[in-house]
Amino acid sequence: MSSSYLEGTRRSGKLFERAKKVFAGGVNHNARFYQPYPLFVSRAEAQHIWDADGTKYTDYWMGHMALILGHSPKPVVDALRGQIGHGTHYGMGSGLSVELAEEIQLAVPCAEMMRFCNTGAEATMYLVRLARGYTGKRTVIKMAGGWHGYNTELNKGVHRPFDRSESAGILEEEQAFVKNVRFNDLGAAERAVKEAEGDAALIFLEPVLGAGGCVPAEPDYLKGLRELADRHGALLAFDEIITGFRVSLGGAQGFYGVTPDLASFGKIAGGGLPLGLVAGRKEVLSLADPTRKESFVSIGGGTFSENPLSMAAGLATVRHLRKHAGSIYPKLDKAGRDTRKAVDKAFAAEGVDAHTTGLGSLFLTHFGVAPKDAQESARGDKDARLGYCLELMARGIFILPGHPGGISTCHTPQDLKKLAVESGKFAASLPRAK
Ligand SMILES: Cc1ncc(COP(=O)(O)O)c(C=O)c1O
């Protein structure tokens, strides 16, 4: 346990004691809990957050990686200020949602049509329903370690042993047709399709496995899955909730040059406000048209769907990204590549077996493993990683323990250099260092 963390975060500790009395486990998202207790934030700006004790951190968690332009970027703040004067919730369509959808259509290869909702978990739930409705088949093949939000069907096989429900209270029947296979292993997906005996509706994956270790797909793997789905009349879908508008303007499908039938988005697409989105081929999305008489797929409830504040923030963000894509993405890619390399070098210099995975501006440091999938990632030293993240916090850098970091356009070369330098100091302080 880092004593400097405890000493420096007393107010967060006190808030956590109060939070435990009102929230189960003291948190409102399970990923936000870490030992001994999580930081509580008092404000955020650009690449920085301030905790309840007033301590400033360079933030790499960036609101679950949703904030590619940093905290409260000017285009988003201006758009929100303007929108608040025009209403905060319509419960009706508006020009804003059409404009945001048109921007997304321009950027994302598969997005012939789409539907907005409010969370990623909702988007992935809709995506599964669309795939089953379109194909008339049942089996969903997802990846071991693949995290698609807390909806009932997909909440399976996220953690070891990678083939079980993640929760009590979910019936076995509700997940009976969801199979988990090893990521980056085409043969495993082929076997699962074969075992489904003509019943494979959907092959669904994050092109960069997020919670499963921030592991990018190997280039031929996605092409192989595309061909596999086509051969067997299944749909291929990407969960781009992390990778969308991050690894390229067109997301991972733009980056890898493989177009799925469907994709889920969230995070960046909402510009820091709540948003989920399912996009894909017109033929599939058309099943959700409420005037349809046959094979109607009921997606798109949601009191707050296409909420004008989310639309305004999303539009300001996606438009800014499109206008500046030529400079933003090469810079973010270089920042990510350099950071992964510099952090690994800092650890290697102290004889510590650490490897930083990721793609574009995403990164996650593993101890004792250089994973290609969630099984390998799970074998990494979790205590070392928690110790690393707590030490970084004590040195003014915030990475949520166990989760990828996301570099924003606000992070400076000095910020990134500091991350590598402080990683090296942490490495030097370890007993196993040479
Ligand atoms: C890949 C992926 N899918 C789905 C989700 C769920 O999104 P939400 O938290 O908005 O429900 C997340 C959230 O972190 C995610 O990373």
The ligand as a MOL file (V3000), in Angstrom:
LIG
                    3D

  0  0  0     0  0            999 V3000
M  V30 BEGIN CTAB
M  V30 COUNTS 16 16 0 0 0
M  V30 BEGIN ATOM
M  V30 1 C -15.8870 -1.4450 -25.5620 0
M  V30 2 C -16.9990 -0.9850 -24.6870 0
M  V30 3 N -18.2530 -1.3810 -24.9640 0
M  V30 4 C -19.2900 -0.9840 -24.2250 0
M  V30 5 C -19.1160 -0.1570 -23.1390 0
M  V30 6 C -20.2930 0.2570 -22.3210 0
M  V30 7 O -20.5590 1.6020 -22.5140 0
M  V30 8 P -21.3490 2.4090 -21.3850 0
M  V30 9 O -20.4420 2.4580 -20.1960 0
M  V30 10 O -21.6060 3.7530 -21.9920 0
M  V30 11 O -22.5910 1.6550 -21.1150 0
M  V30 12 C -17.8410 0.2890 -22.8200 0
M  V30 13 C -17.6170 1.1690 -21.6740 0
M  V30 14 O -16.5610 1.3610 -21.1640 0
M  V30 15 C -16.7520 -0.1420 -23.6030 0
M  V30 16 O -15.4990 0.2310 -23.3270 0
M  V30 END ATOM
M  V30 BEGIN BOND
M  V30 1 1 1 2
M  V30 2 1 2 3
M  V30 3 2 2 15
M  V30 4 2 3 4
M  V30 5 1 4 5
M  V30 6 1 5 6
M  V30 7 2 5 12
M  V30 8 1 6 7
M  V30 9 1 7 8
M  V30 10 2 8 9
M  V30 11 1 8 10
M  V30 12 1 8 11
M  V30 13 1 12 13
M  V30 14 1 12 15
M  V30 15 2 13 14
M  V30 16 1 15 16
M  V30 END BOND
M  V30 END CTAB
M  END
